[in-house]
Amino acid sequence: MAVGTKDLAIDQLASFDRDKLLEELRKAKEELFNLRFQSATGQLENHGRLRAVKRDIARIYTVLRERDLGIRPEVEAVAEEAPKEKKAKKASKKKEAADEGASEDAK
């Protein structure tokens, strides 16, 4: 990557799920707003940062669009699914225990 943020390389963006990409997009747009404000007031020291943030935003939009078109595969949120699976397992165990208790009562 020639210009931009090193932590927002295209390879790393491709590994993010949709929610994480949208969060990064929000942060980048907020940073761009702040940089433009600094530029307008004459406080901006590094004008190259404006270009880098714009490119980061373009990269994020590109990954999102590629996923919409099916060019790039979707990445699922692995960390968020694990707690849901545990809750589902606990709920099924409780249900099984309740069912066993009900069958014993019927005897």
Secondary structure, 3 states (H helix, E strand, C coil): CCCCCHHHCHHHHHHCCHHHHHHHHHHHHHHHHHHHHHHHHCCCCCCHHHHHHHHHHHHHHHHHHHHHHCCCCCCCCHHHHHHHHHHHHHHHHHHHHHHHHHHHHHC
